Amino acid sequence: MASKMLVAVGVVIVIIAAAASFILTQQPQAPVIPQEGLKATLVLALNPRGDINLTAASKALSSEGIAADKQGRLYLADRITAGEVYMVDPKDPKLVTVAKIPRMEAISRDGRKSMVIPNVLGMTFDKQGSLYIAVGGLPGQDPAKPVGFILKVPADKLSATNPGEAEVWASGVPGANGIAFDKNGNLYVSNFGGGTIYMVPSTGGEGKVIAEKLVSPNGLAFDRNGILYAANTRNGSIWRIELNPDGSVKTTSEYVKDPKLIGCDGLQIDSAGNIWVVANARNALVAVTPDKNVIDVAKNDNNGPLEAPASLVIVGKTVYAVNADFELTPAAFDRTSKEPGNSPRLAGAGPSIVKVEIGIEGLPVPIP
């Protein structure tokens, strides 16, 4: 009898220990404060000729979106002309074509039709490993009749040996820019120019407006509690959006506003609850702590390597950012600002991928 009791006690202890371990692993990481004054380093200049000393005026690629798969490989696309989706392995950084972007019909103001390669912006993966790309508009389209799409490249069509073609997964999202999936597979899409956020159901199809009057929503990201955060580029703020179970908006509020966030663009969240933003006009990587302390983690002048960074992704404890190298200054968003911005005519790598070792694990994207 005694031995049976000991076995029973032992089983209970094991169960309690396992439960405690599970609970601990589900808790957010203890607060970790991002460091100020870290350095960004160049990973790859986005130029097929391999010339490092380029500016946006040259024939380098120009990309605004970046995403990472479960293996830590990076994905991006030329935002204007190439019509290709590229994969970059940070361990052996070079452009590898893995998918194609189809030509789409654009209708000009005078009614003329033409087939064009769309402007591609935000990018992200779903839980199944398929890649999604925001198309904010079409070159030459009638500006009074803007269109917007979400393209999908199924996981089995991302191939270096046989690149598949992206397909239209959702429409009705004019100005589509930043994109982020919630835990249920619904996709949220920002419209920078229209001040709106759309929601596309997990099955795709037509997007619907769920939030309005957000100034200029750009990068989007979810925290582990299902709260959606949006970077508002023009007024240097981040908005907090609480959602209902059906995906509609419950509340919206300005979470933080700070001069360091002027030009805030792509946005991600780490496991400690810090929000990471690239401030394109300031050539900066900025972090916002859970207590709303805003920190310039990495910043530089026009010599780079941060040159109007437009989007970022966290892989392990490393931030990878893609530089669009726009002509841009903080004064474009805040006339009182005297801070110099970015000029593609000055020295630097031009459009490129850079990295910053932040020492904090990023949250999975999308959050499981």
Secondary structure, 3 states (H helix, E strand, C coil): CHHHHHHHHHHHHHHHHHHHHHHHHHCCCCCCCCCCCCCCEEEEECCCCCCCCCCCCCCCCCCCCCEECCCCCEEEECCCCCCEEEEEECCEEEEEEEEECCCEEEECCCCCEEEECCEEEEEEECCCCCEEEEEEECCCCCCCCCCCEEEEECHHHCCCCCCEECEEEEECCCCEEEEEECCCCCEEEEECCCCEEEEECCCCEECEEEECCCCCEEEEEECCCCCEEEEECCCCEEEEEEECCCCCEEEEEEEEECHHHCCEEEEEEECCCCEEEEEHHHCEEEEECCCCCEEEEEECCCCCCCCCEEEEEEECCEEEEEECCCCECHHHCCCCCCCCCECCCCCCCCCEEEEEECCCCECCCCCC
